[in-house]
Amino acid sequence: MRAGCVLAPAADALEEQFAEQPLVRAQLHPALGTSYRELGLFSAAETQFRTALEIRQRELDAEHEDVALSLQILAAELAEKGD
């Protein structure tokens, strides 16, 4: 379990319960990332957004709208951090 956050059990459960459903995980990771961001846990948020993007890039065509959405979400997170 990821230490130090009330969201850690949710993150662990997401990986376990949807292990065979990567696109479901890709839908849930951004929601978890948003929750991390709202708690001020920006590194954990970025990890969730990157994970969603990686799953979608692996599972979908590069031009699929969900890949573009993940890129947009990650870009906005990085811009907010100044990266």
N, CA, C and O atoms as a CHARMM CRD file, in Angstrom:
* protein
*
  332
    1    1 MET  N      0.84500  -1.18300   0.00000 PROA 1      0.00000
    2    1 MET  CA     0.00000   0.00000   0.00000 PROA 1      0.00000
    3    1 MET  C      0.88400   1.23800   0.00000 PROA 1      0.00000
    4    1 MET  O      1.95800   1.24500   0.60200 PROA 1      0.00000
    5    2 ARG  N      0.43300   2.27000  -0.67000 PROA 2      0.00000
    6    2 ARG  CA     1.15600   3.53000  -0.69600 PROA 2      0.00000
    7    2 ARG  C      0.96800   4.22400   0.64100 PROA 2      0.00000
    8    2 ARG  O     -0.15700   4.43000   1.09500 PROA 2      0.00000
    9    3 ALA  N      2.05400   4.57400   1.25200 PROA 3      0.00000
   10    3 ALA  CA     1.99400   5.16000   2.59300 PROA 3      0.00000
   11    3 ALA  C      1.58100   6.61500   2.54500 PROA 3      0.00000
   12    3 ALA  O      1.82400   7.31400   1.56100 PROA 3      0.00000
   13    4 GLY  N      0.95500   7.06100   3.62000 PROA 4      0.00000
   14    4 GLY  CA     0.76100   8.48200   3.82200 PROA 4      0.00000
   15    4 GLY  C     -0.46500   9.11700   3.20800 PROA 4      0.00000
   16    4 GLY  O     -0.54000  10.34400   3.15000 PROA 4      0.00000
   17    5 CYS  N     -1.42000   8.34900   2.75100 PROA 5      0.00000
   18    5 CYS  CA    -2.58400   8.98100   2.14200 PROA 5      0.00000
   19    5 CYS  C     -3.81300   8.10200   2.29300 PROA 5      0.00000
   20    5 CYS  O     -3.74200   6.87900   2.17500 PROA 5      0.00000
   21    6 VAL  N     -4.92800   8.74400   2.55500 PROA 6      0.00000
   22    6 VAL  CA    -6.18300   8.01000   2.67500 PROA 6      0.00000
   23    6 VAL  C     -6.61000   7.39600   1.34600 PROA 6      0.00000
   24    6 VAL  O     -7.44200   6.49000   1.32600 PROA 6      0.00000
   25    7 LEU  N     -6.05300   7.87500   0.24000 PROA 7      0.00000
   26    7 LEU  CA    -6.40600   7.34200  -1.07400 PROA 7      0.00000
   27    7 LEU  C     -5.61700   6.08900  -1.43900 PROA 7      0.00000
   28    7 LEU  O     -5.93100   5.42600  -2.42800 PROA 7      0.00000
   29    8 ALA  N     -4.60800   5.76200  -0.66000 PROA 8      0.00000
   30    8 ALA  CA    -3.77200   4.60200  -0.97500 PROA 8      0.00000
   31    8 ALA  C     -4.58500   3.32100  -1.11700 PROA 8      0.00000
   32    8 ALA  O     -4.35400   2.57100  -2.06500 PROA 8      0.00000
   33    9 PRO  N     -5.52700   3.03700  -0.22000 PROA 9      0.00000
   34    9 PRO  CA    -6.31500   1.80800  -0.40000 PROA 9      0.00000
   35    9 PRO  C     -7.11900   1.80800  -1.70900 PROA 9      0.00000
   36    9 PRO  O     -7.28000   0.76600  -2.34400 PROA 9      0.00000
   37   10 ALA  N     -7.61700   2.97500  -2.10100 PROA 10     0.00000
   38   10 ALA  CA    -8.36000   3.05900  -3.35500 PROA 10     0.00000
   39   10 ALA  C     -7.44300   2.79000  -4.54800 PROA 10     0.00000
   40   10 ALA  O     -7.82900   2.09300  -5.48700 PROA 10     0.00000
   41   11 ALA  N     -6.25100   3.33500  -4.51000 PROA 11     0.00000
   42   11 ALA  CA    -5.28900   3.11400  -5.59300 PROA 11     0.00000
   43   11 ALA  C     -4.91700   1.63900  -5.68900 PROA 11     0.00000
   44   11 ALA  O     -4.83100   1.08400  -6.78500 PROA 11     0.00000
   45   12 ASP  N     -4.69700   1.01300  -4.54700 PROA 12     0.00000
   46   12 ASP  CA    -4.36300  -0.41300  -4.54200 PROA 12     0.00000
   47   12 ASP  C     -5.53700  -1.25600  -5.03600 PROA 12     0.00000
   48   12 ASP  O     -5.35100  -2.18800  -5.81800 PROA 12     0.00000
   49   13 ALA  N     -6.73600  -0.92900  -4.58100 PROA 13     0.00000
   50   13 ALA  CA    -7.92400  -1.67200  -4.99500 PROA 13     0.00000
   51   13 ALA  C     -8.16900  -1.53900  -6.48900 PROA 13     0.00000
   52   13 ALA  O     -8.56800  -2.50300  -7.14300 PROA 13     0.00000
   53   14 LEU  N     -7.93400  -0.36700  -7.02500 PROA 14     0.00000
   54   14 LEU  CA    -8.10300  -0.13300  -8.45200 PROA 14     0.00000
   55   14 LEU  C     -7.24300  -1.11400  -9.24800 PROA 14     0.00000
   56   14 LEU  O     -7.71900  -1.74200 -10.19400 PROA 14     0.00000
   57   15 GLU  N     -5.99700  -1.23700  -8.86300 PROA 15     0.00000
   58   15 GLU  CA    -5.07800  -2.12900  -9.57100 PROA 15     0.00000
   59   15 GLU  C     -5.47900  -3.59800  -9.42200 PROA 15     0.00000
   60   15 GLU  O     -5.37900  -4.37400 -10.37300 PROA 15     0.00000
   61   16 GLU  N     -5.92600  -3.96800  -8.24600 PROA 16     0.00000
   62   16 GLU  CA    -6.28200  -5.36100  -7.98000 PROA 16     0.00000
   63   16 GLU  C     -7.62300  -5.73600  -8.61700 PROA 16     0.00000
   64   16 GLU  O     -7.71900  -6.75000  -9.30800 PROA 16     0.00000
   65   17 GLN  N     -8.64000  -4.93200  -8.39000 PROA 17     0.00000
   66   17 GLN  CA    -9.98300  -5.28500  -8.83500 PROA 17     0.00000
   67   17 GLN  C    -10.15800  -5.19300 -10.34400 PROA 17     0.00000
   68   17 GLN  O    -11.01100  -5.87500 -10.91400 PROA 17     0.00000
   69   18 PHE  N     -9.36400  -4.36400 -10.98900 PROA 18     0.00000
   70   18 PHE  CA    -9.50100  -4.18800 -12.43100 PROA 18     0.00000
   71   18 PHE  C     -8.23500  -4.60000 -13.17200 PROA 18     0.00000
   72   18 PHE  O     -7.92300  -4.06100 -14.23400 PROA 18     0.00000
   73   19 ALA  N     -7.51700  -5.55200 -12.61000 PROA 19     0.00000
   74   19 ALA  CA    -6.25100  -5.99700 -13.20000 PROA 19     0.00000
   75   19 ALA  C     -6.42000  -6.46000 -14.64800 PROA 19     0.00000
   76   19 ALA  O     -5.53900  -6.23300 -15.47600 PROA 19     0.00000
   77   20 GLU  N     -7.52900  -7.09800 -14.95200 PROA 20     0.00000
   78   20 GLU  CA    -7.76500  -7.62600 -16.29800 PROA 20     0.00000
   79   20 GLU  C     -8.57700  -6.65900 -17.16700 PROA 20     0.00000
   80   20 GLU  O     -8.98900  -7.01300 -18.27100 PROA 20     0.00000
   81   21 GLN  N     -8.80300  -5.44600 -16.66800 PROA 21     0.00000
   82   21 GLN  CA    -9.59200  -4.46300 -17.41200 PROA 21     0.00000
   83   21 GLN  C     -8.81900  -3.14400 -17.50300 PROA 21     0.00000
   84   21 GLN  O     -9.15900  -2.17600 -16.82400 PROA 21     0.00000
   85   22 PRO  N     -7.79600  -3.11000 -18.33100 PROA 22     0.00000
   86   22 PRO  CA    -6.94400  -1.91800 -18.38300 PROA 22     0.00000
   87   22 PRO  C     -7.67900  -0.63400 -18.75700 PROA 22     0.00000
   88   22 PRO  O     -7.34600   0.43300 -18.24100 PROA 22     0.00000
   89   23 LEU  N     -8.66500  -0.71600 -19.63800 PROA 23     0.00000
   90   23 LEU  CA    -9.35000   0.51200 -20.02800 PROA 23     0.00000
   91   23 LEU  C    -10.25700   1.04200 -18.91900 PROA 23     0.00000
   92   23 LEU  O    -10.50900   2.24500 -18.84600 PROA 23     0.00000
   93   24 VAL  N    -10.73800   0.16700 -18.07300 PROA 24     0.00000
   94   24 VAL  CA   -11.48000   0.62000 -16.89700 PROA 24     0.00000
   95   24 VAL  C    -10.52100   1.33600 -15.95500 PROA 24     0.00000
   96   24 VAL  O    -10.84200   2.39800 -15.42100 PROA 24     0.00000
   97   25 ARG  N     -9.33700   0.74700 -15.75200 PROA 25     0.00000
   98   25 ARG  CA    -8.32500   1.40600 -14.91600 PROA 25     0.00000
   99   25 ARG  C     -7.96700   2.77200 -15.49800 PROA 25     0.00000
  100   25 ARG  O     -7.80500   3.74200 -14.75900 PROA 25     0.00000
  101   26 ALA  N     -7.84500   2.84500 -16.81400 PROA 26     0.00000
  102   26 ALA  CA    -7.48900   4.11300 -17.46500 PROA 26     0.00000
  103   26 ALA  C     -8.56400   5.17600 -17.25800 PROA 26     0.00000
  104   26 ALA  O     -8.25600   6.36800 -17.27600 PROA 26     0.00000
  105   27 GLN  N     -9.80500   4.77300 -17.06300 PROA 27     0.00000
  106   27 GLN  CA   -10.87100   5.73000 -16.76900 PROA 27     0.00000
  107   27 GLN  C    -10.83100   6.17400 -15.31300 PROA 27     0.00000
  108   27 GLN  O    -11.18600   7.31200 -15.00300 PROA 27     0.00000
  109   28 LEU  N    -10.40800   5.29900 -14.42700 PROA 28     0.00000
  110   28 LEU  CA   -10.44200   5.59200 -12.99700 PROA 28     0.00000
  111   28 LEU  C     -9.20000   6.33000 -12.49900 PROA 28     0.00000
  112   28 LEU  O     -9.28100   7.10500 -11.54600 PROA 28     0.00000
  113   29 HSD  N     -8.06600   6.09700 -13.12800 PROA 29     0.00000
  114   29 HSD  CA    -6.83200   6.76400 -12.68800 PROA 29     0.00000
  115   29 HSD  C     -6.93800   8.29100 -12.68400 PROA 29     0.00000
  116   29 HSD  O     -6.48700   8.91100 -11.72200 PROA 29     0.00000
  117   30 PRO  N     -7.51000   8.92800 -13.70900 PROA 30     0.00000
  118   30 PRO  CA    -7.62000  10.39300 -13.66600 PROA 30     0.00000
  119   30 PRO  C     -8.48400  10.90700 -12.50600 PROA 30     0.00000
  120   30 PRO  O     -8.18400  11.94600 -11.91800 PROA 30     0.00000
  121   31 ALA  N     -9.54000  10.18700 -12.18500 PROA 31     0.00000
  122   31 ALA  CA   -10.37300  10.60200 -11.04800 PROA 31     0.00000
  123   31 ALA  C     -9.57300  10.53500  -9.75900 PROA 31     0.00000
  124   31 ALA  O     -9.66400  11.42200  -8.91000 PROA 31     0.00000
  125   32 LEU  N     -8.79900   9.48800  -9.62300 PROA 32     0.00000
  126   32 LEU  CA    -7.93500   9.35100  -8.45300 PROA 32     0.00000
  127   32 LEU  C     -6.87200  10.44100  -8.46000 PROA 32     0.00000
  128   32 LEU  O     -6.55300  11.00800  -7.41500 PROA 32     0.00000
  129   33 GLY  N     -6.32500  10.73600  -9.63700 PROA 33     0.00000
  130   33 GLY  CA    -5.33700  11.80800  -9.75700 PROA 33     0.00000
  131   33 GLY  C     -5.89900  13.15400  -9.34300 PROA 33     0.00000
  132   33 GLY  O     -5.22100  13.93900  -8.67900 PROA 33     0.00000
  133   34 THR  N     -7.12700  13.41900  -9.73000 PROA 34     0.00000
  134   34 THR  CA    -7.76900  14.67500  -9.33900 PROA 34     0.00000
  135   34 THR  C     -7.92000  14.75400  -7.82200 PROA 34     0.00000
  136   34 THR  O     -7.71500  15.81100  -7.22500 PROA 34     0.00000
  137   35 SER  N     -8.27400  13.64000  -7.21300 PROA 35     0.00000
  138   35 SER  CA    -8.40500  13.61700  -5.74400 PROA 35     0.00000
  139   35 SER  C     -7.06000  13.86300  -5.07400 PROA 35     0.00000
  140   35 SER  O     -6.97400  14.60700  -4.09700 PROA 35     0.00000
  141   36 TYR  N     -6.00700  13.23600  -5.60300 PROA 36     0.00000
  142   36 TYR  CA    -4.66300  13.47900  -5.05900 PROA 36     0.00000
  143   36 TYR  C     -4.30700  14.96200  -5.18100 PROA 36     0.00000
  144   36 TYR  O     -3.79400  15.56400  -4.23800 PROA 36     0.00000
  145   37 ARG  N     -4.58900  15.55600  -6.37300 PROA 37     0.00000
  146   37 ARG  CA    -4.26400  16.95800  -6.58600 PROA 37     0.00000
  147   37 ARG  C     -4.99700  17.84000  -5.58300 PROA 37     0.00000
  148   37 ARG  O     -4.41100  18.76900  -5.02900 PROA 37     0.00000
  149   38 GLU  N     -6.26500  17.55600  -5.34700 PROA 38     0.00000
  150   38 GLU  CA    -7.04800  18.35700  -4.40800 PROA 38     0.00000
  151   38 GLU  C     -6.51000  18.26000  -2.98200 PROA 38     0.00000
  152   38 GLU  O     -6.72700  19.15700  -2.16700 PROA 38     0.00000
  153   39 LEU  N     -5.80800  17.16800  -2.68700 PROA 39     0.00000
  154   39 LEU  CA    -5.17000  17.02100  -1.37600 PROA 39     0.00000
  155   39 LEU  C     -3.77400  17.63500  -1.35000 PROA 39     0.00000
  156   39 LEU  O     -3.09800  17.60200  -0.32200 PROA 39     0.00000
  157   40 GLY  N     -3.34300  18.19700  -2.47900 PROA 40     0.00000
  158   40 GLY  CA    -2.01400  18.79800  -2.55900 PROA 40     0.00000
  159   40 GLY  C     -0.90600  17.79500  -2.79900 PROA 40     0.00000
  160   40 GLY  O      0.27000  18.11700  -2.62500 PROA 40     0.00000
  161   41 LEU  N     -1.26400  16.57900  -3.19800 PROA 41     0.00000
  162   41 LEU  CA    -0.28300  15.52900  -3.45600 PROA 41     0.00000
  163   41 LEU  C     -0.01800  15.45800  -4.96000 PROA 41     0.00000
  164   41 LEU  O     -0.47500  14.55100  -5.65700 PROA 41     0.00000
  165   42 PHE  N      0.74000  16.45500  -5.43000 PROA 42     0.00000
  166   42 PHE  CA     0.90000  16.66100  -6.85900 PROA 42     0.00000
  167   42 PHE  C      1.69200  15.55800  -7.55800 PROA 42     0.00000
  168   42 PHE  O      1.38400  15.21500  -8.69900 PROA 42     0.00000
  169   43 SER  N      2.68300  15.01000  -6.91100 PROA 43     0.00000
  170   43 SER  CA     3.45100  13.92500  -7.50600 PROA 43     0.00000
  171   43 SER  C      2.57500  12.68700  -7.69100 PROA 43     0.00000
  172   43 SER  O      2.62800  12.03000  -8.73100 PROA 43     0.00000
  173   44 ALA  N      1.77700  12.37900  -6.68500 PROA 44     0.00000
  174   44 ALA  CA     0.87200  11.23200  -6.78100 PROA 44     0.00000
  175   44 ALA  C     -0.17500  11.47100  -7.86300 PROA 44     0.00000
  176   44 ALA  O     -0.54600  10.54400  -8.58400 PROA 44     0.00000
  177   45 ALA  N     -0.64800  12.69900  -7.98000 PROA 45     0.00000
  178   45 ALA  CA    -1.62000  13.03500  -9.02400 PROA 45     0.00000
  179   45 ALA  C     -1.00900  12.81000 -10.40100 PROA 45     0.00000
  180   45 ALA  O     -1.61700  12.18300 -11.26900 PROA 45     0.00000
  181   46 GLU  N      0.19600  13.32700 -10.58900 PROA 46     0.00000
  182   46 GLU  CA     0.87000  13.16200 -11.87900 PROA 46     0.00000
  183   46 GLU  C      1.04800  11.68700 -12.21800 PROA 46     0.00000
  184   46 GLU  O      0.87500  11.28700 -13.36900 PROA 46     0.00000
  185   47 THR  N      1.38900  10.88900 -11.23200 PROA 47     0.00000
  186   47 THR  CA     1.55400   9.44800 -11.44900 PROA 47     0.00000
  187   47 THR  C      0.26000   8.83000 -11.96900 PROA 47     0.00000
  188   47 THR  O      0.28600   8.01200 -12.88800 PROA 47     0.00000
  189   48 GLN  N     -0.85900   9.21600 -11.38700 PROA 48     0.00000
  190   48 GLN  CA    -2.14700   8.67300 -11.82200 PROA 48     0.00000
  191   48 GLN  C     -2.46300   9.09100 -13.26200 PROA 48     0.00000
  192   48 GLN  O     -2.94400   8.28200 -14.05500 PROA 48     0.00000
  193   49 PHE  N     -2.19300  10.34400 -13.58900 PROA 49     0.00000
  194   49 PHE  CA    -2.45500  10.82100 -14.95000 PROA 49     0.00000
  195   49 PHE  C     -1.53600  10.13200 -15.95900 PROA 49     0.00000
  196   49 PHE  O     -1.96700   9.77600 -17.05600 PROA 49     0.00000
  197   50 ARG  N     -0.27700   9.94800 -15.58700 PROA 50     0.00000
  198   50 ARG  CA     0.67100   9.24900 -16.47800 PROA 50     0.00000
  199   50 ARG  C      0.26900   7.79100 -16.67900 PROA 50     0.00000
  200   50 ARG  O      0.37500   7.25800 -17.78400 PROA 50     0.00000
  201   51 THR  N     -0.19100   7.15500 -15.61400 PROA 51     0.00000
  202   51 THR  CA    -0.59700   5.76000 -15.71900 PROA 51     0.00000
  203   51 THR  C     -1.76800   5.60900 -16.68100 PROA 51     0.00000
  204   51 THR  O     -1.78000   4.69700 -17.50700 PROA 51     0.00000
  205   52 ALA  N     -2.75000   6.49700 -16.57800 PROA 52     0.00000
  206   52 ALA  CA    -3.88500   6.45200 -17.50100 PROA 52     0.00000
  207   52 ALA  C     -3.41300   6.61100 -18.94400 PROA 52     0.00000
  208   52 ALA  O     -3.85800   5.88400 -19.83300 PROA 52     0.00000
  209   53 LEU  N     -2.51700   7.56000 -19.17100 PROA 53     0.00000
  210   53 LEU  CA    -1.98600   7.78100 -20.51600 PROA 53     0.00000
  211   53 LEU  C     -1.25000   6.54500 -21.02400 PROA 53     0.00000
  212   53 LEU  O     -1.46200   6.12000 -22.16000 PROA 53     0.00000
  213   54 GLU  N     -0.39700   5.97300 -20.20200 PROA 54     0.00000
  214   54 GLU  CA     0.36800   4.78900 -20.61300 PROA 54     0.00000
  215   54 GLU  C     -0.54700   3.62900 -20.97400 PROA 54     0.00000
  216   54 GLU  O     -0.31300   2.93900 -21.96600 PROA 54     0.00000
  217   55 ILE  N     -1.57700   3.41200 -20.18400 PROA 55     0.00000
  218   55 ILE  CA    -2.52500   2.33000 -20.47800 PROA 55     0.00000
  219   55 ILE  C     -3.21100   2.58800 -21.80500 PROA 55     0.00000
  220   55 ILE  O     -3.29400   1.69900 -22.65200 PROA 55     0.00000
  221   56 ARG  N     -3.69900   3.79700 -21.98400 PROA 56     0.00000
  222   56 ARG  CA    -4.42400   4.11500 -23.21800 PROA 56     0.00000
  223   56 ARG  C     -3.51800   4.04600 -24.44000 PROA 56     0.00000
  224   56 ARG  O     -3.95300   3.60400 -25.50300 PROA 56     0.00000
  225   57 GLN  N     -2.27700   4.47200 -24.30700 PROA 57     0.00000
  226   57 GLN  CA    -1.35100   4.37700 -25.43600 PROA 57     0.00000
  227   57 GLN  C     -1.06600   2.92000 -25.79000 PROA 57     0.00000
  228   57 GLN  O     -0.87700   2.58400 -26.95900 PROA 57     0.00000
  229   58 ARG  N     -1.03600   2.08200 -24.80000 PROA 58     0.00000
  230   58 ARG  CA    -0.77400   0.66000 -25.02300 PROA 58     0.00000
  231   58 ARG  C     -2.00000  -0.05400 -25.60100 PROA 58     0.00000
  232   58 ARG  O     -1.85600  -0.94700 -26.43600 PROA 58     0.00000
  233   59 GLU  N     -3.19300   0.32800 -25.16800 PROA 59     0.00000
  234   59 GLU  CA    -4.41000  -0.39800 -25.51500 PROA 59     0.00000
  235   59 GLU  C     -5.17700   0.15800 -26.71500 PROA 59     0.00000
  236   59 GLU  O     -5.95000  -0.56000 -27.34800 PROA 59     0.00000
  237   60 LEU  N     -4.96300   1.42700 -27.02400 PROA 60     0.00000
  238   60 LEU  CA    -5.75300   2.09100 -28.06500 PROA 60     0.00000
  239   60 LEU  C     -4.87000   2.61900 -29.18600 PROA 60     0.00000
  240   60 LEU  O     -3.65200   2.73000 -29.04200 PROA 60     0.00000
  241   61 ASP  N     -5.49700   2.93700 -30.28600 PROA 61     0.00000
  242   61 ASP  CA    -4.82100   3.58200 -31.39700 PROA 61     0.00000
  243   61 ASP  C     -4.29200   4.93900 -30.94000 PROA 61     0.00000
  244   61 ASP  O     -4.93700   5.62000 -30.14300 PROA 61     0.00000
  245   62 ALA  N     -3.14300   5.32600 -31.43300 PROA 62     0.00000
  246   62 ALA  CA    -2.50700   6.57600 -31.00500 PROA 62     0.00000
  247   62 ALA  C     -3.39400   7.79900 -31.21900 PROA 62     0.00000
  248   62 ALA  O     -3.23200   8.80100 -30.52200 PROA 62     0.00000
  249   63 GLU  N     -4.32200   7.73900 -32.16400 PROA 63     0.00000
  250   63 GLU  CA    -5.17000   8.88600 -32.44600 PROA 63     0.00000
  251   63 GLU  C     -6.55600   8.77600 -31.80800 PROA 63     0.00000
  252   63 GLU  O     -7.44900   9.56900 -32.10700 PROA 63     0.00000
  253   64 HSD  N     -6.72500   7.80800 -30.94500 PROA 64     0.00000
  254   64 HSD  CA    -8.01100   7.64300 -30.25700 PROA 64     0.00000
  255   64 HSD  C     -8.26200   8.84400 -29.34400 PROA 64     0.00000
  256   64 HSD  O     -7.33000   9.36900 -28.73400 PROA 64     0.00000
  257   65 GLU  N     -9.51200   9.27400 -29.25000 PROA 65     0.00000
  258   65 GLU  CA    -9.83600  10.46100 -28.45600 PROA 65     0.00000
  259   65 GLU  C     -9.48700  10.29700 -26.97700 PROA 65     0.00000
  260   65 GLU  O     -9.19700  11.29000 -26.31100 PROA 65     0.00000
  261   66 ASP  N     -9.50800   9.08000 -26.44600 PROA 66     0.00000
  262   66 ASP  CA    -9.14400   8.88200 -25.03900 PROA 66     0.00000
  263   66 ASP  C     -7.64600   9.07600 -24.80500 PROA 66     0.00000
  264   66 ASP  O     -7.23500   9.50900 -23.72900 PROA 66     0.00000
  265   67 VAL  N     -6.83500   8.75700 -25.81200 PROA 67     0.00000
  266   67 VAL  CA    -5.39600   9.03500 -25.71100 PROA 67     0.00000
  267   67 VAL  C     -5.18700  10.54700 -25.69300 PROA 67     0.00000
  268   67 VAL  O     -4.40900  11.06600 -24.89200 PROA 67     0.00000
  269   68 ALA  N     -5.88200  11.23800 -26.57300 PROA 68     0.00000
  270   68 ALA  CA    -5.78300  12.70800 -26.61400 PROA 68     0.00000
  271   68 ALA  C     -6.24600  13.32300 -25.30000 PROA 68     0.00000
  272   68 ALA  O     -5.63700  14.27500 -24.81400 PROA 68     0.00000
  273   69 LEU  N     -7.30800  12.79300 -24.72500 PROA 69     0.00000
  274   69 LEU  CA    -7.80600  13.30300 -23.44800 PROA 69     0.00000
  275   69 LEU  C     -6.76400  13.12100 -22.34900 PROA 69     0.00000
  276   69 LEU  O     -6.53200  14.03000 -21.55200 PROA 69     0.00000
  277   70 SER  N     -6.14100  11.95200 -22.30800 PROA 70     0.00000
  278   70 SER  CA    -5.10300  11.71100 -21.30100 PROA 70     0.00000
  279   70 SER  C     -3.91500  12.64500 -21.48700 PROA 70     0.00000
  280   70 SER  O     -3.35100  13.13900 -20.51000 PROA 70     0.00000
  281   71 LEU  N     -3.53500  12.88800 -22.73500 PROA 71     0.00000
  282   71 LEU  CA    -2.44700  13.82800 -23.01200 PROA 71     0.00000
  283   71 LEU  C     -2.81600  15.22700 -22.53000 PROA 71     0.00000
  284   71 LEU  O     -1.98800  15.92800 -21.94800 PROA 71     0.00000
  285   72 GLN  N     -4.04600  15.62300 -22.77100 PROA 72     0.00000
  286   72 GLN  CA    -4.51600  16.94200 -22.36100 PROA 72     0.00000
  287   72 GLN  C     -4.50800  17.07400 -20.84000 PROA 72     0.00000
  288   72 GLN  O     -4.06300  18.09200 -20.30900 PROA 72     0.00000
  289   73 ILE  N     -4.98900  16.06700 -20.14700 PROA 73     0.00000
  290   73 ILE  CA    -5.03100  16.10000 -18.68000 PROA 73     0.00000
  291   73 ILE  C     -3.61800  16.16900 -18.10700 PROA 73     0.00000
  292   73 ILE  O     -3.34800  16.96000 -17.20300 PROA 73     0.00000
  293   74 LEU  N     -2.71600  15.33900 -18.63500 PROA 74     0.00000
  294   74 LEU  CA    -1.34100  15.34700 -18.15000 PROA 74     0.00000
  295   74 LEU  C     -0.66600  16.67800 -18.46500 PROA 74     0.00000
  296   74 LEU  O      0.04300  17.22700 -17.62300 PROA 74     0.00000
  297   75 ALA  N     -0.88000  17.19900 -19.66900 PROA 75     0.00000
  298   75 ALA  CA    -0.28300  18.48800 -20.03900 PROA 75     0.00000
  299   75 ALA  C     -0.76500  19.59900 -19.11600 PROA 75     0.00000
  300   75 ALA  O      0.02800  20.44700 -18.70500 PROA 75     0.00000
  301   76 ALA  N     -2.03500  19.60600 -18.78900 PROA 76     0.00000
  302   76 ALA  CA    -2.56600  20.63100 -17.88600 PROA 76     0.00000
  303   76 ALA  C     -1.94800  20.50000 -16.49600 PROA 76     0.00000
  304   76 ALA  O     -1.63700  21.50400 -15.85500 PROA 76     0.00000
  305   77 GLU  N     -1.77300  19.28900 -16.04300 PROA 77     0.00000
  306   77 GLU  CA    -1.14200  19.06900 -14.72400 PROA 77     0.00000
  307   77 GLU  C      0.29900  19.57700 -14.73400 PROA 77     0.00000
  308   77 GLU  O      0.72600  20.26300 -13.80600 PROA 77     0.00000
  309   78 LEU  N      1.03800  19.24100 -15.78000 PROA 78     0.00000
  310   78 LEU  CA     2.43400  19.66700 -15.86200 PROA 78     0.00000
  311   78 LEU  C      2.53700  21.18200 -16.01600 PROA 78     0.00000
  312   78 LEU  O      3.42900  21.80100 -15.43700 PROA 78     0.00000
  313   79 ALA  N      1.63800  21.78300 -16.78800 PROA 79     0.00000
  314   79 ALA  CA     1.64800  23.24800 -16.95500 PROA 79     0.00000
  315   79 ALA  C      1.37700  23.94100 -15.62100 PROA 79     0.00000
  316   79 ALA  O      1.99200  24.95700 -15.29900 PROA 79     0.00000
  317   80 GLU  N      0.45800  23.38100 -14.86100 PROA 80     0.00000
  318   80 GLU  CA     0.13600  23.96700 -13.56100 PROA 80     0.00000
  319   80 GLU  C      1.34800  23.93400 -12.62600 PROA 80     0.00000
  320   80 GLU  O      1.53100  24.82500 -11.79600 PROA 80     0.00000
  321   81 LYS  N      2.17100  22.89200 -12.77400 PROA 81     0.00000
  322   81 LYS  CA     3.38400  22.77700 -11.97700 PROA 81     0.00000
  323   81 LYS  C      4.52300  23.61900 -12.53400 PROA 81     0.00000
  324   81 LYS  O      5.54100  23.81700 -11.87100 PROA 81     0.00000
  325   82 GLY  N      4.34700  24.11400 -13.76000 PROA 82     0.00000
  326   82 GLY  CA     5.40600  24.88700 -14.39100 PROA 82     0.00000
  327   82 GLY  C      6.39000  24.04300 -15.16300 PROA 82     0.00000
  328   82 GLY  O      7.47400  24.51500 -15.50600 PROA 82     0.00000
  329   83 ASP  N      6.03400  22.80000 -15.44200 PROA 83     0.00000
  330   83 ASP  CA     6.90400  21.89000 -16.21400 PROA 83     0.00000
  331   83 ASP  C      6.55500  21.92600 -17.69100 PROA 83     0.00000
  332   83 ASP  O      7.17900  21.22800 -18.49000 PROA 83     0.00000
